[in-house]
Amino acid sequence: MLSGGIVGTLLDCHCNWTAAYHLMRAQGGDAPPCTVTAEYTITLKRPTPMAGPLRLEAKPVEIQGDRAVIEGTLTAGGKVTATCRGTFVAVKPGHPAYHRW
């Protein structure tokens, strides 16, 4: 089984990139902005097996200015094993996390 930390990392990363993509589209940009996780919650619904493929999905629930609220799911064997909701913010040069990834 995957640990909760690994599950949280997978969902956080997938949701962060989903936020960057949708903020880019909303702002008419030609490249995704640098985004950071401002707030994040995860619900572990059942153990996530490591055998077999995993499916990550994320969708924007709200885009406002430089912020995006994203909801995500992790599915294994056709069953949702974890869900999340987070707020991701585009940061500009000078911010300590700007392009640190």
Backbone as XML, in Angstrom:
<?xml version="1.0"?>
<chain id="A" units="angstrom">
  <residue number="1" name="MET">
    <atom name="N" x="0.836" y="-1.181" z="0.000"/>
    <atom name="CA" x="0.000" y="0.000" z="0.000"/>
    <atom name="C" x="0.882" y="1.246" z="0.000"/>
  </residue>
  <residue number="2" name="LEU">
    <atom name="N" x="0.386" y="2.288" z="-0.654"/>
    <atom name="CA" x="1.094" y="3.572" z="-0.637"/>
    <atom name="C" x="0.859" y="4.258" z="0.696"/>
  </residue>
  <residue number="3" name="SER">
    <atom name="N" x="1.866" y="4.925" z="1.195"/>
    <atom name="CA" x="1.697" y="5.683" z="2.435"/>
    <atom name="C" x="0.857" y="6.931" z="2.161"/>
  </residue>
  <residue number="4" name="GLY">
    <atom name="N" x="0.249" y="7.460" z="3.202"/>
    <atom name="CA" x="-0.543" y="8.678" z="3.069"/>
    <atom name="C" x="0.288" y="9.852" z="2.574"/>
  </residue>
  <residue number="5" name="GLY">
    <atom name="N" x="1.564" y="9.882" z="2.952"/>
    <atom name="CA" x="2.441" y="10.961" z="2.490"/>
    <atom name="C" x="2.670" y="10.920" z="0.991"/>
  </residue>
  <residue number="6" name="ILE">
    <atom name="N" x="2.846" y="9.720" z="0.458"/>
    <atom name="CA" x="3.022" y="9.575" z="-0.990"/>
    <atom name="C" x="1.729" y="9.939" z="-1.707"/>
  </residue>
  <residue number="7" name="VAL">
    <atom name="N" x="0.595" y="9.474" z="-1.194"/>
    <atom name="CA" x="-0.705" y="9.800" z="-1.790"/>
    <atom name="C" x="-0.898" y="11.318" z="-1.802"/>
  </residue>
  <residue number="8" name="GLY">
    <atom name="N" x="-0.600" y="11.969" z="-0.676"/>
    <atom name="CA" x="-0.740" y="13.426" z="-0.595"/>
    <atom name="C" x="0.173" y="14.147" z="-1.560"/>
  </residue>
  <residue number="9" name="THR">
    <atom name="N" x="1.402" y="13.661" z="-1.718"/>
    <atom name="CA" x="2.356" y="14.277" z="-2.637"/>
    <atom name="C" x="1.880" y="14.151" z="-4.083"/>
  </residue>
  <residue number="10" name="LEU">
    <atom name="N" x="1.402" y="12.978" z="-4.457"/>
    <atom name="CA" x="0.896" y="12.780" z="-5.821"/>
    <atom name="C" x="-0.259" y="13.741" z="-6.125"/>
  </residue>
  <residue number="11" name="LEU">
    <atom name="N" x="-1.213" y="13.832" z="-5.209"/>
    <atom name="CA" x="-2.363" y="14.704" z="-5.435"/>
    <atom name="C" x="-1.968" y="16.176" z="-5.417"/>
  </residue>
  <residue number="12" name="ASP">
    <atom name="N" x="-1.095" y="16.572" z="-4.500"/>
    <atom name="CA" x="-0.655" y="17.964" z="-4.430"/>
    <atom name="C" x="0.024" y="18.383" z="-5.737"/>
  </residue>
  <residue number="13" name="CYS">
    <atom name="N" x="0.926" y="17.553" z="-6.233"/>
    <atom name="CA" x="1.648" y="17.876" z="-7.458"/>
    <atom name="C" x="0.694" y="17.947" z="-8.653"/>
  </residue>
  <residue number="14" name="HIS">
    <atom name="N" x="-0.191" y="16.969" z="-8.768"/>
    <atom name="CA" x="-1.122" y="16.948" z="-9.900"/>
    <atom name="C" x="-2.065" y="18.154" z="-9.856"/>
  </residue>
  <residue number="15" name="CYS">
    <atom name="N" x="-2.544" y="18.494" z="-8.669"/>
    <atom name="CA" x="-3.442" y="19.649" z="-8.531"/>
    <atom name="C" x="-2.703" y="20.960" z="-8.787"/>
  </residue>
  <residue number="16" name="ASN">
    <atom name="N" x="-1.450" y="21.043" z="-8.352"/>
    <atom name="CA" x="-0.659" y="22.253" z="-8.577"/>
    <atom name="C" x="-0.485" y="22.506" z="-10.076"/>
  </residue>
  <residue number="17" name="TRP">
    <atom name="N" x="-0.152" y="21.474" z="-10.846"/>
    <atom name="CA" x="-0.006" y="21.639" z="-12.292"/>
    <atom name="C" x="-1.342" y="21.935" z="-12.961"/>
  </residue>
  <residue number="18" name="THR">
    <atom name="N" x="-2.412" y="21.360" z="-12.441"/>
    <atom name="CA" x="-3.749" y="21.672" z="-12.967"/>
    <atom name="C" x="-4.043" y="23.150" z="-12.749"/>
  </residue>
  <residue number="19" name="ALA">
    <atom name="N" x="-3.711" y="23.661" z="-11.574"/>
    <atom name="CA" x="-3.915" y="25.081" z="-11.276"/>
    <atom name="C" x="-3.090" y="25.950" z="-12.216"/>
  </residue>
  <residue number="20" name="ALA">
    <atom name="N" x="-1.819" y="25.607" z="-12.404"/>
    <atom name="CA" x="-0.945" y="26.402" z="-13.275"/>
    <atom name="C" x="-1.500" y="26.452" z="-14.696"/>
  </residue>
  <residue number="21" name="TYR">
    <atom name="N" x="-1.947" y="25.326" z="-15.195"/>
    <atom name="CA" x="-2.489" y="25.272" z="-16.560"/>
    <atom name="C" x="-3.738" y="26.144" z="-16.691"/>
  </residue>
  <residue number="22" name="HIS">
    <atom name="N" x="-4.655" y="26.012" z="-15.744"/>
    <atom name="CA" x="-5.912" y="26.765" z="-15.848"/>
    <atom name="C" x="-5.711" y="28.254" z="-15.570"/>
  </residue>
  <residue number="23" name="LEU">
    <atom name="N" x="-4.765" y="28.622" z="-14.702"/>
    <atom name="CA" x="-4.443" y="30.039" z="-14.512"/>
    <atom name="C" x="-3.833" y="30.617" z="-15.790"/>
  </residue>
  <residue number="24" name="MET">
    <atom name="N" x="-2.971" y="29.846" z="-16.447"/>
    <atom name="CA" x="-2.383" y="30.290" z="-17.709"/>
    <atom name="C" x="-3.490" y="30.573" z="-18.732"/>
  </residue>
  <residue number="25" name="ARG">
    <atom name="N" x="-4.415" y="29.664" z="-18.868"/>
    <atom name="CA" x="-5.509" y="29.845" z="-19.829"/>
    <atom name="C" x="-6.388" y="31.033" z="-19.456"/>
  </residue>
  <residue number="26" name="ALA">
    <atom name="N" x="-6.698" y="31.181" z="-18.166"/>
    <atom name="CA" x="-7.561" y="32.282" z="-17.724"/>
    <atom name="C" x="-6.901" y="33.640" z="-17.951"/>
  </residue>
  <residue number="27" name="GLN">
    <atom name="N" x="-5.564" y="33.685" z="-17.826"/>
    <atom name="CA" x="-4.829" y="34.937" z="-17.984"/>
    <atom name="C" x="-4.330" y="35.150" z="-19.408"/>
  </residue>
  <residue number="28" name="GLY">
    <atom name="N" x="-4.609" y="34.199" z="-20.308"/>
    <atom name="CA" x="-4.170" y="34.324" z="-21.688"/>
    <atom name="C" x="-2.673" y="34.205" z="-21.857"/>
  </residue>
  <residue number="29" name="GLY">
    <atom name="N" x="-2.008" y="33.504" z="-20.958"/>
    <atom name="CA" x="-0.556" y="33.369" z="-21.022"/>
    <atom name="C" x="-0.115" y="32.323" z="-22.024"/>
  </residue>
  <residue number="30" name="ASP">
    <atom name="N" x="1.172" y="32.328" z="-22.350"/>
    <atom name="CA" x="1.710" y="31.327" z="-23.260"/>
    <atom name="C" x="2.554" y="30.281" z="-22.532"/>
  </residue>
  <residue number="31" name="ALA">
    <atom name="N" x="2.692" y="30.436" z="-21.210"/>
    <atom name="CA" x="3.395" y="29.467" z="-20.374"/>
    <atom name="C" x="2.731" y="29.477" z="-18.997"/>
  </residue>
  <residue number="32" name="PRO">
    <atom name="N" x="2.709" y="28.323" z="-18.337"/>
    <atom name="CA" x="2.081" y="28.291" z="-17.016"/>
    <atom name="C" x="2.858" y="29.134" z="-16.007"/>
  </residue>
  <residue number="33" name="PRO">
    <atom name="N" x="2.147" y="29.839" z="-15.126"/>
    <atom name="CA" x="2.840" y="30.602" z="-14.093"/>
    <atom name="C" x="3.429" y="29.673" z="-13.038"/>
  </residue>
  <residue number="34" name="CYS">
    <atom name="N" x="4.369" y="30.178" z="-12.295"/>
    <atom name="CA" x="4.909" y="29.452" z="-11.150"/>
    <atom name="C" x="3.850" y="29.490" z="-10.047"/>
  </residue>
  <residue number="35" name="THR">
    <atom name="N" x="3.420" y="28.327" z="-9.583"/>
    <atom name="CA" x="2.375" y="28.278" z="-8.565"/>
    <atom name="C" x="2.859" y="27.547" z="-7.327"/>
  </residue>
  <residue number="36" name="VAL">
    <atom name="N" x="2.290" y="27.922" z="-6.187"/>
    <atom name="CA" x="2.600" y="27.272" z="-4.913"/>
    <atom name="C" x="1.296" y="26.878" z="-4.236"/>
  </residue>
  <residue number="37" name="THR">
    <atom name="N" x="1.393" y="25.903" z="-3.356"/>
    <atom name="CA" x="0.245" y="25.446" z="-2.584"/>
    <atom name="C" x="0.057" y="26.385" z="-1.399"/>
  </residue>
  <residue number="38" name="ALA">
    <atom name="N" x="-1.117" y="27.025" z="-1.327"/>
    <atom name="CA" x="-1.413" y="27.923" z="-0.214"/>
    <atom name="C" x="-2.191" y="27.199" z="0.886"/>
  </residue>
  <residue number="39" name="GLU">
    <atom name="N" x="-3.041" y="26.278" z="0.483"/>
    <atom name="CA" x="-3.864" y="25.536" z="1.435"/>
    <atom name="C" x="-4.206" y="24.207" z="0.786"/>
  </residue>
  <residue number="40" name="TYR">
    <atom name="N" x="-4.274" y="23.149" z="1.595"/>
    <atom name="CA" x="-4.454" y="21.831" z="1.013"/>
    <atom name="C" x="-5.015" y="20.884" z="2.054"/>
  </residue>
  <residue number="41" name="THR">
    <atom name="N" x="-6.062" y="20.156" z="1.687"/>
    <atom name="CA" x="-6.592" y="19.103" z="2.566"/>
    <atom name="C" x="-6.734" y="17.825" z="1.751"/>
  </residue>
  <residue number="42" name="ILE">
    <atom name="N" x="-6.523" y="16.714" z="2.418"/>
    <atom name="CA" x="-6.639" y="15.417" z="1.763"/>
    <atom name="C" x="-7.487" y="14.508" z="2.649"/>
  </residue>
  <residue number="43" name="THR">
    <atom name="N" x="-8.303" y="13.702" z="2.007"/>
    <atom name="CA" x="-9.089" y="12.706" z="2.722"/>
    <atom name="C" x="-8.683" y="11.339" z="2.192"/>
  </residue>
  <residue number="44" name="LEU">
    <atom name="N" x="-8.161" y="10.515" z="3.081"/>
    <atom name="CA" x="-7.789" y="9.148" z="2.722"/>
    <atom name="C" x="-9.016" y="8.275" z="2.948"/>
  </residue>
  <residue number="45" name="LYS">
    <atom name="N" x="-9.575" y="7.727" z="1.894"/>
    <atom name="CA" x="-10.830" y="6.984" z="1.972"/>
    <atom name="C" x="-10.630" y="5.492" z="2.193"/>
  </residue>
  <residue number="46" name="ARG">
    <atom name="N" x="-9.550" y="4.951" z="1.643"/>
    <atom name="CA" x="-9.234" y="3.531" z="1.794"/>
    <atom name="C" x="-7.769" y="3.345" z="1.409"/>
  </residue>
  <residue number="47" name="PRO">
    <atom name="N" x="-7.173" y="2.226" z="1.748"/>
    <atom name="CA" x="-5.781" y="1.994" z="1.352"/>
    <atom name="C" x="-5.624" y="2.044" z="-0.169"/>
  </residue>
  <residue number="48" name="THR">
    <atom name="N" x="-4.488" y="2.564" z="-0.624"/>
    <atom name="CA" x="-4.177" y="2.643" z="-2.054"/>
    <atom name="C" x="-3.149" y="1.565" z="-2.384"/>
  </residue>
  <residue number="49" name="PRO">
    <atom name="N" x="-3.569" y="0.518" z="-3.102"/>
    <atom name="CA" x="-2.622" y="-0.555" z="-3.433"/>
    <atom name="C" x="-1.581" y="-0.087" z="-4.455"/>
  </residue>
  <residue number="50" name="MET">
    <atom name="N" x="-0.368" y="-0.645" z="-4.353"/>
    <atom name="CA" x="0.697" y="-0.299" z="-5.292"/>
    <atom name="C" x="0.641" y="-1.177" z="-6.535"/>
  </residue>
  <residue number="51" name="ALA">
    <atom name="N" x="-0.040" y="-2.313" z="-6.468"/>
    <atom name="CA" x="-0.150" y="-3.199" z="-7.631"/>
    <atom name="C" x="-1.209" y="-2.639" z="-8.579"/>
  </residue>
  <residue number="52" name="GLY">
    <atom name="N" x="-0.845" y="-2.530" z="-9.831"/>
    <atom name="CA" x="-1.793" y="-2.040" z="-10.823"/>
    <atom name="C" x="-1.704" y="-0.542" z="-10.999"/>
  </residue>
  <residue number="53" name="PRO">
    <atom name="N" x="-2.356" y="-0.049" z="-12.056"/>
    <atom name="CA" x="-2.290" y="1.388" z="-12.360"/>
    <atom name="C" x="-3.097" y="2.240" z="-11.379"/>
  </residue>
  <residue number="54" name="LEU">
    <atom name="N" x="-2.634" y="3.472" z="-11.218"/>
    <atom name="CA" x="-3.348" y="4.482" z="-10.432"/>
    <atom name="C" x="-3.833" y="5.552" z="-11.391"/>
  </residue>
  <residue number="55" name="ARG">
    <atom name="N" x="-4.945" y="6.188" z="-11.044"/>
    <atom name="CA" x="-5.461" y="7.274" z="-11.884"/>
    <atom name="C" x="-5.592" y="8.533" z="-11.034"/>
  </residue>
  <residue number="56" name="LEU">
    <atom name="N" x="-4.941" y="9.602" z="-11.493"/>
    <atom name="CA" x="-5.049" y="10.910" z="-10.855"/>
    <atom name="C" x="-5.942" y="11.794" z="-11.713"/>
  </residue>
  <residue number="57" name="GLU">
    <atom name="N" x="-6.864" y="12.487" z="-11.089"/>
    <atom name="CA" x="-7.710" y="13.442" z="-11.794"/>
    <atom name="C" x="-7.789" y="14.711" z="-10.961"/>
  </residue>
  <residue number="58" name="ALA">
    <atom name="N" x="-7.842" y="15.842" z="-11.639"/>
    <atom name="CA" x="-7.976" y="17.131" z="-10.952"/>
    <atom name="C" x="-8.777" y="18.069" z="-11.833"/>
  </residue>
  <residue number="59" name="LYS">
    <atom name="N" x="-9.562" y="18.921" z="-11.190"/>
    <atom name="CA" x="-10.366" y="19.887" z="-11.943"/>
    <atom name="C" x="-10.456" y="21.187" z="-11.155"/>
  </residue>
  <residue number="60" name="PRO">
    <atom name="N" x="-10.507" y="22.296" z="-11.884"/>
    <atom name="CA" x="-10.661" y="23.586" z="-11.198"/>
    <atom name="C" x="-12.100" y="23.752" z="-10.722"/>
  </residue>
  <residue number="61" name="VAL">
    <atom name="N" x="-12.245" y="24.288" z="-9.513"/>
    <atom name="CA" x="-13.572" y="24.598" z="-8.986"/>
    <atom name="C" x="-13.799" y="26.101" z="-9.001"/>
  </residue>
  <residue number="62" name="GLU">
    <atom name="N" x="-12.681" y="26.842" z="-8.884"/>
    <atom name="CA" x="-12.763" y="28.302" z="-8.881"/>
    <atom name="C" x="-11.421" y="28.871" z="-9.350"/>
  </residue>
  <residue number="63" name="ILE">
    <atom name="N" x="-11.487" y="29.826" z="-10.268"/>
    <atom name="CA" x="-10.300" y="30.563" z="-10.713"/>
    <atom name="C" x="-10.610" y="32.030" z="-10.478"/>
  </residue>
  <residue number="64" name="GLN">
    <atom name="N" x="-9.769" y="32.690" z="-9.693"/>
    <atom name="CA" x="-10.004" y="34.103" z="-9.403"/>
    <atom name="C" x="-8.663" y="34.816" z="-9.290"/>
  </residue>
  <residue number="65" name="GLY">
    <atom name="N" x="-8.383" y="35.695" z="-10.244"/>
    <atom name="CA" x="-7.121" y="36.430" z="-10.224"/>
    <atom name="C" x="-5.936" y="35.498" z="-10.321"/>
  </residue>
  <residue number="66" name="ASP">
    <atom name="N" x="-5.079" y="35.509" z="-9.297"/>
    <atom name="CA" x="-3.884" y="34.668" z="-9.300"/>
    <atom name="C" x="-4.061" y="33.387" z="-8.488"/>
  </residue>
  <residue number="67" name="ARG">
    <atom name="N" x="-5.328" y="33.047" z="-8.142"/>
    <atom name="CA" x="-5.612" y="31.877" z="-7.306"/>
    <atom name="C" x="-6.523" y="30.889" z="-8.015"/>
  </residue>
  <residue number="68" name="ALA">
    <atom name="N" x="-6.294" y="29.609" z="-7.735"/>
    <atom name="CA" x="-7.148" y="28.559" z="-8.270"/>
    <atom name="C" x="-7.461" y="27.564" z="-7.158"/>
  </residue>
  <residue number="69" name="VAL">
    <atom name="N" x="-8.725" y="27.231" z="-7.020"/>
    <atom name="CA" x="-9.142" y="26.171" z="-6.104"/>
    <atom name="C" x="-9.344" y="24.925" z="-6.969"/>
  </residue>
  <residue number="70" name="ILE">
    <atom name="N" x="-8.673" y="23.853" z="-6.581"/>
    <atom name="CA" x="-8.659" y="22.617" z="-7.364"/>
    <atom name="C" x="-9.112" y="21.456" z="-6.483"/>
  </residue>
  <residue number="71" name="GLU">
    <atom name="N" x="-9.912" y="20.554" z="-7.064"/>
    <atom name="CA" x="-10.281" y="19.312" z="-6.391"/>
    <atom name="C" x="-9.687" y="18.151" z="-7.166"/>
  </residue>
  <residue number="72" name="GLY">
    <atom name="N" x="-9.199" y="17.151" z="-6.447"/>
    <atom name="CA" x="-8.566" y="16.013" z="-7.099"/>
    <atom name="C" x="-8.992" y="14.695" z="-6.491"/>
  </residue>
  <residue number="73" name="THR">
    <atom name="N" x="-8.786" y="13.628" z="-7.266"/>
    <atom name="CA" x="-9.061" y="12.273" z="-6.792"/>
    <atom name="C" x="-7.941" y="11.337" z="-7.221"/>
  </residue>
  <residue number="74" name="LEU">
    <atom name="N" x="-7.719" y="10.334" z="-6.408"/>
    <atom name="CA" x="-6.810" y="9.241" z="-6.731"/>
    <atom name="C" x="-7.653" y="7.972" z="-6.727"/>
  </residue>
  <residue number="75" name="THR">
    <atom name="N" x="-7.558" y="7.212" z="-7.819"/>
    <atom name="CA" x="-8.350" y="5.991" z="-7.971"/>
    <atom name="C" x="-7.419" y="4.817" z="-8.224"/>
  </residue>
  <residue number="76" name="ALA">
    <atom name="N" x="-7.722" y="3.693" z="-7.594"/>
    <atom name="CA" x="-6.973" y="2.449" z="-7.812"/>
    <atom name="C" x="-7.986" y="1.312" z="-7.908"/>
  </residue>
  <residue number="77" name="GLY">
    <atom name="N" x="-7.840" y="0.491" z="-8.914"/>
    <atom name="CA" x="-8.754" y="-0.637" z="-9.070"/>
    <atom name="C" x="-10.203" y="-0.214" z="-9.226"/>
  </residue>
  <residue number="78" name="GLY">
    <atom name="N" x="-10.427" y="0.954" z="-9.812"/>
    <atom name="CA" x="-11.795" y="1.431" z="-10.016"/>
    <atom name="C" x="-12.438" y="2.053" z="-8.795"/>
  </residue>
  <residue number="79" name="LYS">
    <atom name="N" x="-11.703" y="2.175" z="-7.687"/>
    <atom name="CA" x="-12.240" y="2.756" z="-6.453"/>
    <atom name="C" x="-11.457" y="3.999" z="-6.069"/>
  </residue>
  <residue number="80" name="VAL">
    <atom name="N" x="-12.172" y="5.035" z="-5.657"/>
    <atom name="CA" x="-11.518" y="6.256" z="-5.182"/>
    <atom name="C" x="-10.878" y="5.952" z="-3.832"/>
  </residue>
  <residue number="81" name="THR">
    <atom name="N" x="-9.570" y="6.172" z="-3.754"/>
    <atom name="CA" x="-8.853" y="5.904" z="-2.504"/>
    <atom name="C" x="-8.540" y="7.178" z="-1.721"/>
  </residue>
  <residue number="82" name="ALA">
    <atom name="N" x="-8.538" y="8.332" z="-2.415"/>
    <atom name="CA" x="-8.259" y="9.597" z="-1.731"/>
    <atom name="C" x="-8.831" y="10.752" z="-2.550"/>
  </residue>
  <residue number="83" name="THR">
    <atom name="N" x="-9.207" y="11.809" z="-1.844"/>
    <atom name="CA" x="-9.664" y="13.044" z="-2.485"/>
    <atom name="C" x="-8.922" y="14.209" z="-1.856"/>
  </residue>
  <residue number="84" name="CYS">
    <atom name="N" x="-8.916" y="15.340" z="-2.551"/>
    <atom name="CA" x="-8.264" y="16.515" z="-2.002"/>
    <atom name="C" x="-8.934" y="17.775" z="-2.533"/>
  </residue>
  <residue number="85" name="ARG">
    <atom name="N" x="-8.657" y="18.863" z="-1.849"/>
    <atom name="CA" x="-9.070" y="20.206" z="-2.276"/>
    <atom name="C" x="-7.974" y="21.152" z="-1.831"/>
  </residue>
  <residue number="86" name="GLY">
    <atom name="N" x="-7.550" y="22.014" z="-2.739"/>
    <atom name="CA" x="-6.477" y="22.928" z="-2.392"/>
    <atom name="C" x="-6.595" y="24.259" z="-3.101"/>
  </residue>
  <residue number="87" name="THR">
    <atom name="N" x="-5.941" y="25.257" z="-2.529"/>
    <atom name="CA" x="-5.829" y="26.572" z="-3.149"/>
    <atom name="C" x="-4.385" y="26.750" z="-3.557"/>
  </residue>
  <residue number="88" name="PHE">
    <atom name="N" x="-4.194" y="27.116" z="-4.826"/>
    <atom name="CA" x="-2.871" y="27.275" z="-5.406"/>
    <atom name="C" x="-2.755" y="28.688" z="-5.941"/>
  </residue>
  <residue number="89" name="VAL">
    <atom name="N" x="-1.611" y="29.327" z="-5.689"/>
    <atom name="CA" x="-1.433" y="30.743" z="-6.009"/>
    <atom name="C" x="-0.228" y="30.923" z="-6.933"/>
  </residue>
  <residue number="90" name="ALA">
    <atom name="N" x="-0.414" y="31.736" z="-7.974"/>
    <atom name="CA" x="0.704" y="32.092" z="-8.858"/>
    <atom name="C" x="1.577" y="33.105" z="-8.130"/>
  </residue>
  <residue number="91" name="VAL">
    <atom name="N" x="2.895" y="32.863" z="-8.136"/>
    <atom name="CA" x="3.832" y="33.784" z="-7.483"/>
    <atom name="C" x="4.737" y="34.427" z="-8.528"/>
  </residue>
  <residue number="92" name="LYS">
    <atom name="N" x="5.255" y="35.569" z="-8.169"/>
    <atom name="CA" x="6.069" y="36.367" z="-9.089"/>
    <atom name="C" x="7.546" y="36.335" z="-8.660"/>
  </residue>
  <residue number="93" name="PRO">
    <atom name="N" x="8.436" y="36.817" z="-9.535"/>
    <atom name="CA" x="9.848" y="36.890" z="-9.147"/>
    <atom name="C" x="9.994" y="37.632" z="-7.817"/>
  </residue>
  <residue number="94" name="GLY">
    <atom name="N" x="10.901" y="37.163" z="-6.998"/>
    <atom name="CA" x="11.114" y="37.738" z="-5.675"/>
    <atom name="C" x="10.480" y="36.899" z="-4.585"/>
  </residue>
  <residue number="95" name="HIS">
    <atom name="N" x="9.474" y="36.120" z="-4.920"/>
    <atom name="CA" x="8.857" y="35.222" z="-3.939"/>
    <atom name="C" x="9.852" y="34.084" z="-3.664"/>
  </residue>
  <residue number="96" name="PRO">
    <atom name="N" x="10.013" y="33.666" z="-2.396"/>
    <atom name="CA" x="11.022" y="32.624" z="-2.075"/>
    <atom name="C" x="10.832" y="31.310" z="-2.835"/>
  </residue>
  <residue number="97" name="ALA">
    <atom name="N" x="9.621" y="31.000" z="-3.264"/>
    <atom name="CA" x="9.390" y="29.729" z="-3.977"/>
    <atom name="C" x="9.355" y="29.892" z="-5.492"/>
  </residue>
  <residue number="98" name="TYR">
    <atom name="N" x="9.613" y="31.099" z="-5.979"/>
    <atom name="CA" x="9.542" y="31.346" z="-7.418"/>
    <atom name="C" x="10.516" y="30.458" z="-8.173"/>
  </residue>
  <residue number="99" name="HIS">
    <atom name="N" x="10.000" y="29.600" z="-9.025"/>
    <atom name="CA" x="10.743" y="28.648" z="-9.865"/>
    <atom name="C" x="11.780" y="27.850" z="-9.086"/>
  </residue>
  <residue number="100" name="ARG">
    <atom name="N" x="11.362" y="27.361" z="-7.934"/>
    <atom name="CA" x="12.243" y="26.505" z="-7.125"/>
    <atom name="C" x="12.052" y="25.029" z="-7.462"/>
  </residue>
  <residue number="101" name="TRP">
    <atom name="N" x="11.132" y="24.702" z="-8.372"/>
    <atom name="CA" x="10.888" y="23.310" z="-8.734"/>
    <atom name="C" x="11.250" y="23.037" z="-10.156"/>
  </residue>
</chain>
